[in-house]
Amino acid sequence: WHAKSTSIKQILNDWNIAPDAVVFVDDNKLEIEEVRHHFPQMTCLQFPAGDPASFVELVKYLRTAFARDSITEEDRIRLKSLKNSKVFKIEADSKTTEQTEDFLRGLDARVDFLSNKDMLKQDPRHLVLLNKTNQFNLNGIRMDKTEWDKYLDNPDSLVISISYTDKFGALGKIAILGARRETKRLVIDFWAMSCRAFSRRIEYALLDFLYHGQQVDELAFNFGKTDRNKPLQDLLAQFGMLSTKHLNLSVERFMETSPALYFKTGNQQ
């Protein structure tokens, strides 16, 4: 019986999504204005009661906005992980600062890294992840299929996908990163991670893999500030970097600043 905006705020919090990714439909103008007032970025539409033709147009719009041509196994994993995320968040939020380490240590978390370019090409999930992710996105770069294939075909490029699972279930493929090697450093051209992966230190696991798995001494981030990538900005700020172009992070600085990691490493292909 709370205001609609209160319920919507809870949904956004549980799913960790932004208001501009949501369409709110109601048959009450007052409810619509109340929600629009609290979430001006949200698309708010009035249900066309008694107007069959407008109803059909509404359904067409919603289908265009949200429908998929097919449902993949990755979609099923994502749906299940959204349902499990509330349980994770409730348990995580109940921990004190001192208890957080024990909580993360007890997740029985595993990360899997994939850098095989042929396999990356075959799975459309990776390009969708890059093009649909906003909050944790290095610079907002988008690619079409031709640009994506060209980047993968570059012999100097390194593209890594990361999958994750823990005792709460699998999150599926939740991060994609592209970089180019320059002697003992990597220049990171793009990096996107699903908001479902927040609060698990997965971003640090990927950086650790780059330093030690690729045996480099420095990472250079091709960062570009957007109006939605504050989570990525916060990470760079934690390492003492925040600018607009090619921020450098040495392995020594990373090791000094990175929190403890408790991941098991699965497949590395």
C-alpha positions as CSV (number, residue, x, y, z in Angstrom):
1,W,0.0,0.0,0.0
2,H,2.9,2.3,-0.4
3,A,3.3,4.8,-3.2
4,K,4.1,3.3,-6.5
5,S,7.5,5.0,-6.6
6,T,8.4,3.2,-3.3
7,S,7.7,-0.2,-4.8
8,I,9.6,0.7,-8.0
9,K,12.6,2.0,-6.1
10,Q,12.7,-1.4,-4.4
11,I,12.6,-3.2,-7.7
12,L,15.4,-1.1,-9.1
13,N,17.4,-1.7,-6.0
14,D,16.9,-5.5,-6.1
15,W,17.7,-5.8,-9.8
16,N,20.4,-3.1,-9.7
17,I,19.0,-1.4,-12.8
18,A,18.7,2.2,-13.8
19,P,15.3,4.0,-14.2
20,D,15.8,4.6,-17.9
21,A,15.8,0.8,-18.4
22,V,12.2,0.6,-17.2
23,V,8.8,1.3,-18.7
24,F,6.0,2.0,-16.1
25,V,2.4,1.5,-17.3
26,D,-0.6,2.5,-15.3
27,D,-4.2,3.5,-15.9
28,N,-4.2,6.2,-13.3
29,K,-2.8,9.6,-14.3
30,L,-2.0,10.5,-10.7
31,E,0.1,7.4,-10.2
32,I,1.9,8.1,-13.5
33,E,2.8,11.6,-12.4
34,E,3.9,10.5,-9.0
35,V,6.3,8.0,-10.5
36,R,7.5,10.4,-13.2
37,H,8.2,13.0,-10.4
38,H,10.5,10.5,-8.6
39,F,12.0,8.9,-11.7
40,P,12.2,11.5,-14.5
41,Q,14.4,9.2,-16.7
42,M,11.7,6.5,-16.6
43,T,9.3,6.0,-19.5
44,C,5.8,6.4,-18.0
45,L,2.8,5.4,-20.2
46,Q,-0.9,5.5,-19.5
47,F,-2.8,2.3,-20.1
48,P,-5.4,3.1,-22.9
49,A,-8.5,1.7,-21.2
50,G,-11.4,1.3,-23.5
51,D,-9.3,1.9,-26.6
52,P,-8.5,-1.4,-28.3
53,A,-6.5,0.1,-31.1
54,S,-4.2,2.1,-28.7
55,F,-3.8,-1.1,-26.6
56,V,-2.5,-2.9,-29.6
57,E,0.0,0.0,-30.2
58,L,1.1,-0.2,-26.6
59,V,1.8,-3.9,-26.9
60,K,3.8,-3.3,-30.1
61,Y,5.8,-0.7,-28.4
62,L,6.6,-2.9,-25.4
63,R,7.5,-5.8,-27.6
64,T,9.9,-3.5,-29.6
65,A,11.4,-2.3,-26.3
66,F,11.9,-5.6,-24.6
67,A,11.2,-8.7,-26.7
68,R,13.8,-11.1,-28.1
69,D,13.7,-13.2,-31.2
70,S,14.8,-16.2,-29.2
71,I,15.5,-17.2,-25.6
72,T,19.0,-18.5,-25.0
73,E,20.4,-20.6,-22.1
74,E,22.3,-17.4,-21.0
75,D,18.9,-15.6,-20.8
76,R,17.6,-18.4,-18.5
77,I,20.7,-18.1,-16.3
78,R,20.3,-14.3,-16.1
79,L,16.6,-14.6,-15.1
80,K,17.4,-17.1,-12.4
81,S,20.3,-15.0,-11.1
82,L,18.0,-12.0,-10.8
83,K,15.7,-14.0,-8.6
84,N,18.6,-15.1,-6.5
85,S,20.1,-11.6,-6.3
86,K,17.7,-10.5,-3.6
87,V,18.7,-13.3,-1.3
88,F,22.4,-12.4,-1.9
89,K,21.8,-8.8,-1.2
90,I,19.8,-9.4,2.0
91,E,22.5,-11.6,3.3
92,A,25.3,-9.3,2.2
93,D,23.7,-6.2,3.6
94,S,23.2,-7.9,7.0
95,K,26.9,-8.2,7.5
96,T,29.1,-5.8,9.4
97,T,32.3,-4.6,7.9
98,E,34.2,-7.2,9.9
99,Q,31.8,-10.0,8.8
100,T,32.1,-9.1,5.1
101,E,35.3,-10.9,4.5
102,D,33.9,-14.1,6.0
103,F,30.8,-13.7,3.9
104,L,32.8,-13.4,0.7
105,R,35.2,-16.2,1.7
106,G,32.2,-18.5,2.2
107,L,30.6,-17.8,-1.2
108,D,32.5,-20.7,-2.8
109,A,32.9,-18.4,-5.8
110,R,34.4,-19.5,-9.1
111,V,35.5,-17.5,-12.1
112,D,36.0,-18.8,-15.6
113,F,38.0,-16.9,-18.2
114,L,37.6,-17.2,-21.9
115,S,40.0,-15.7,-24.4
116,N,39.6,-18.1,-27.4
117,K,38.6,-15.7,-30.2
118,D,36.8,-18.3,-32.3
119,M,34.6,-19.2,-29.3
120,L,34.0,-15.5,-28.5
121,K,32.8,-15.0,-32.1
122,Q,30.4,-17.8,-31.9
123,D,28.5,-16.5,-28.9
124,P,26.5,-13.3,-29.5
125,R,26.2,-12.8,-25.7
126,H,29.5,-11.0,-25.6
127,L,28.7,-8.3,-28.1
128,V,25.2,-7.8,-26.4
129,L,27.0,-7.4,-23.1
130,L,29.2,-4.7,-24.4
131,N,26.5,-2.8,-26.2
132,K,23.8,-3.0,-23.4
133,T,25.9,-2.3,-20.3
134,N,25.9,1.2,-19.0
135,Q,26.8,1.4,-15.3
136,F,30.1,-0.5,-15.3
137,N,31.4,0.6,-18.7
138,L,34.8,2.0,-19.3
139,N,33.9,4.5,-22.0
140,G,30.5,3.7,-23.5
141,I,32.0,2.3,-26.7
142,R,29.5,0.4,-28.8
143,M,30.3,-1.9,-31.8
144,D,28.3,-3.5,-34.6
145,K,29.0,-7.1,-35.6
146,T,31.5,-6.0,-38.3
147,E,33.5,-3.8,-35.9
148,W,33.4,-6.6,-33.3
149,D,34.7,-9.2,-35.7
150,K,37.5,-6.9,-36.9
151,Y,38.6,-6.3,-33.3
152,L,38.7,-10.0,-32.7
153,D,40.6,-10.6,-35.9
154,N,43.4,-8.2,-34.9
155,P,46.4,-10.4,-34.0
156,D,47.4,-7.8,-31.4
157,S,44.1,-7.8,-29.6
158,L,43.2,-9.7,-26.4
159,V,39.5,-10.2,-25.6
160,I,38.5,-11.8,-22.4
161,S,35.0,-12.9,-21.2
162,I,34.4,-13.9,-17.6
163,S,31.7,-16.2,-16.2
164,Y,30.9,-16.5,-12.5
165,T,29.1,-18.8,-10.1
166,D,28.8,-19.1,-6.3
167,K,26.6,-20.8,-3.7
168,F,23.7,-18.6,-4.8
169,G,23.9,-19.9,-8.3
170,A,25.4,-19.0,-11.7
171,L,25.5,-15.5,-13.1
172,G,26.6,-16.7,-16.5
173,K,28.8,-14.5,-18.7
174,I,28.9,-11.2,-16.9
175,A,32.0,-9.3,-18.1
176,I,33.9,-8.6,-21.4
177,L,37.2,-6.8,-21.9
178,G,39.2,-5.9,-24.9
179,A,42.9,-4.8,-24.9
180,R,46.0,-4.5,-27.0
181,R,49.5,-5.5,-25.8
182,E,52.3,-2.9,-25.8
183,T,55.4,-4.7,-24.6
184,K,54.9,-5.2,-20.8
185,R,51.6,-3.4,-20.6
186,L,48.0,-3.7,-21.8
187,V,45.9,-0.9,-23.2
188,I,42.3,-1.6,-22.3
189,D,40.0,-0.4,-25.1
190,F,36.7,-1.5,-23.6
191,W,35.4,-3.1,-20.5
192,A,31.9,-3.8,-19.5
193,M,30.4,-5.8,-16.6
194,S,26.8,-6.6,-15.8
195,C,25.3,-4.9,-12.8
196,R,24.3,-8.3,-11.5
197,A,28.0,-8.9,-10.8
198,F,28.4,-6.0,-8.4
199,S,29.6,-6.5,-4.7
200,R,31.5,-9.7,-5.4
201,R,34.9,-8.3,-6.3
202,I,34.8,-9.8,-9.8
203,E,36.3,-6.7,-11.3
204,Y,39.4,-7.2,-9.2
205,A,39.6,-10.8,-10.1
206,L,39.7,-9.8,-13.8
207,L,42.4,-7.2,-13.3
208,D,44.4,-9.7,-11.3
209,F,44.1,-12.2,-14.1
210,L,45.4,-9.6,-16.6
211,Y,48.5,-8.8,-14.5
212,H,49.4,-12.4,-13.7
213,G,47.8,-14.4,-16.5
214,Q,49.2,-12.1,-19.2
215,Q,52.4,-11.2,-17.3
216,V,52.2,-7.5,-17.7
217,D,53.5,-4.7,-15.4
218,E,50.9,-2.0,-16.2
219,L,47.4,-1.5,-17.4
220,A,46.4,1.6,-19.4
221,F,42.6,2.4,-19.3
222,N,41.0,4.2,-22.3
223,F,38.5,5.8,-20.0
224,G,35.7,8.1,-21.0
225,K,33.3,9.5,-18.5
226,T,29.6,9.1,-19.3
227,D,26.5,10.2,-17.4
228,R,25.9,6.6,-16.3
229,N,29.2,4.9,-15.6
230,K,29.7,6.1,-12.0
231,P,30.5,2.5,-10.7
232,L,33.4,2.3,-13.1
233,Q,34.5,5.8,-12.1
234,D,34.4,4.8,-8.5
235,L,36.7,1.9,-9.2
236,L,39.3,4.1,-10.9
237,A,39.1,6.6,-8.1
238,Q,39.8,3.9,-5.6
239,F,43.1,3.3,-7.4
240,G,43.8,7.1,-7.3
241,M,43.1,7.5,-11.0
242,L,40.4,9.6,-12.6
243,S,41.0,11.5,-15.7
244,T,39.6,11.5,-19.3
245,K,42.3,9.5,-21.2
246,H,44.6,6.5,-20.8
247,L,44.9,6.1,-17.0
248,N,47.8,3.9,-16.0
249,L,47.8,1.4,-13.1
250,S,51.0,-0.5,-12.2
251,V,50.8,-4.0,-10.8
252,E,52.5,-2.7,-7.6
253,R,49.7,-0.1,-7.1
254,F,47.0,-2.7,-7.8
255,M,48.4,-5.2,-5.3
256,E,48.6,-2.4,-2.7
257,T,45.0,-1.4,-3.2
258,S,43.1,-4.5,-4.2
259,P,41.0,-6.2,-1.5
260,A,41.4,-9.8,-0.7
261,L,40.2,-12.2,-3.4
262,Y,38.6,-15.6,-2.6
263,F,37.9,-17.1,-6.0
264,K,38.5,-20.5,-7.4
265,T,39.6,-20.4,-11.0
266,G,37.8,-22.7,-13.4
267,N,38.3,-23.0,-17.2
268,Q,40.9,-20.8,-18.9
269,Q,40.4,-21.2,-22.6
